[in-house]
Amino acid sequence: MKRIYHPGGSIVTGSALADAVMLYAEALSNRRETDVVDIPVIAADGSHGRAQFLIGSSSQLVSVTSTDSEWELTEIATTQALQDKVRVGTMPASLAWAGAPQGSPQFDEFDY
């Protein structure tokens, strides 16, 4: 299990899920994009729930090993979906946001 700290507090989730969130946040940051992730979590009372939070270029996340639970929370489909999103978007961010085809002139190529 891991606890993900964010500016609004923290959540406890499975290690693979936390790792996938962190890698996706890094990928989004490199792309200068944001996204909302939805992952399973364990509440303070031990009940199961879900958390949604915004991650991306301005994310301030820290993931640490947690001993809040004796068993590992897993959700393979969510973990895989986050891992897949890391691999998406290989187009440079400056082209992706504008929807411009590869090789299109960018603003830094013009004389002002």
C-alpha positions as CSV (number, residue, x, y, z in Angstrom):
1,M,0.0,0.0,0.0
2,K,1.0,3.6,-0.6
3,R,-0.2,7.0,0.6
4,I,-0.3,9.7,-2.0
5,Y,0.1,13.2,-0.5
6,H,-1.4,16.1,-2.5
7,P,-2.0,19.7,-1.6
8,G,-5.5,18.9,-0.2
9,G,-4.4,16.0,2.0
10,S,-3.6,12.4,1.3
11,I,-5.2,9.1,0.2
12,V,-4.2,5.4,0.6
13,T,-4.3,3.1,-2.4
14,G,-2.5,0.1,-3.7
15,S,1.2,0.3,-4.6
16,A,0.8,-0.4,-8.3
17,L,-2.0,2.2,-8.5
18,A,0.1,4.8,-6.7
19,D,3.0,4.1,-9.0
20,A,0.8,4.4,-12.1
21,V,-0.6,7.7,-10.8
22,M,2.9,9.1,-10.2
23,L,4.2,8.0,-13.7
24,Y,1.1,9.4,-15.4
25,A,1.5,12.7,-13.5
26,E,5.1,12.9,-14.7
27,A,4.1,12.1,-18.3
28,L,1.4,14.8,-18.1
29,S,3.8,17.3,-16.7
30,N,6.2,16.6,-19.6
31,R,3.4,17.2,-22.0
32,R,2.2,20.3,-20.2
33,E,-1.3,18.7,-19.8
34,T,-3.7,17.8,-17.0
35,D,-6.2,15.1,-16.4
36,V,-8.5,13.9,-13.6
37,V,-7.8,10.4,-12.4
38,D,-10.3,8.2,-10.5
39,I,-8.7,5.4,-8.4
40,P,-9.9,3.1,-5.6
41,V,-8.8,4.2,-2.1
42,I,-9.1,3.0,1.5
43,A,-10.7,5.5,3.9
44,A,-9.5,6.2,7.4
45,D,-12.1,3.8,8.8
46,G,-11.0,1.0,6.5
47,S,-13.9,1.3,4.1
48,H,-13.4,1.3,0.4
49,G,-14.1,4.3,-1.7
50,R,-12.9,6.2,-4.8
51,A,-10.9,9.4,-5.1
52,Q,-10.7,11.7,-8.1
53,F,-8.1,14.4,-8.3
54,L,-6.5,16.6,-10.9
55,I,-2.9,15.8,-11.9
56,G,-0.5,17.3,-14.4
57,S,2.0,20.0,-15.0
58,S,1.4,21.7,-11.6
59,S,0.8,18.5,-9.6
60,Q,2.6,18.3,-6.3
61,L,2.4,14.7,-5.3
62,V,4.4,12.5,-3.0
63,S,3.9,8.8,-2.7
64,V,5.2,6.9,0.3
65,T,4.9,3.3,1.6
66,S,2.0,3.0,4.0
67,T,1.2,0.5,6.7
68,D,-2.4,1.5,7.0
69,S,-3.6,-1.9,5.7
70,E,-2.4,-5.4,5.9
71,W,-3.6,-6.3,2.4
72,E,-2.8,-4.7,-1.0
73,L,-5.6,-2.8,-2.8
74,T,-5.5,-3.7,-6.5
75,E,-7.6,-2.7,-9.5
76,I,-5.9,-4.1,-12.6
77,A,-8.1,-2.3,-15.1
78,T,-7.4,1.1,-13.6
79,T,-3.7,0.5,-13.2
80,Q,-3.5,-0.7,-16.8
81,A,-5.5,2.3,-18.1
82,L,-3.1,4.7,-16.3
83,Q,-0.1,2.9,-17.7
84,D,-1.6,3.1,-21.2
85,K,-2.1,6.8,-20.8
86,V,1.6,7.3,-20.0
87,R,2.4,5.9,-23.4
88,V,-0.1,8.1,-25.3
89,G,0.7,11.5,-26.6
90,T,4.1,11.1,-28.1
91,M,3.6,14.3,-30.1
92,P,5.4,17.3,-28.6
93,A,3.1,19.4,-26.4
94,S,3.5,22.5,-28.5
95,L,2.0,20.6,-31.4
96,A,-0.5,18.5,-29.5
97,W,-2.4,21.5,-28.0
98,A,-2.9,23.2,-31.3
99,G,-3.8,20.0,-33.2
100,A,-1.1,21.0,-35.7
101,P,0.4,18.4,-37.9
102,Q,4.0,17.4,-37.4
103,G,6.4,19.9,-39.0
104,S,4.0,22.8,-38.9
105,P,5.6,26.2,-38.2
106,Q,5.5,27.2,-34.6
107,F,5.5,30.7,-33.2
108,D,9.2,30.7,-32.3
109,E,9.9,30.2,-36.0
110,F,8.5,33.6,-37.0
111,D,10.2,36.9,-36.9
112,Y,8.4,39.5,-34.8
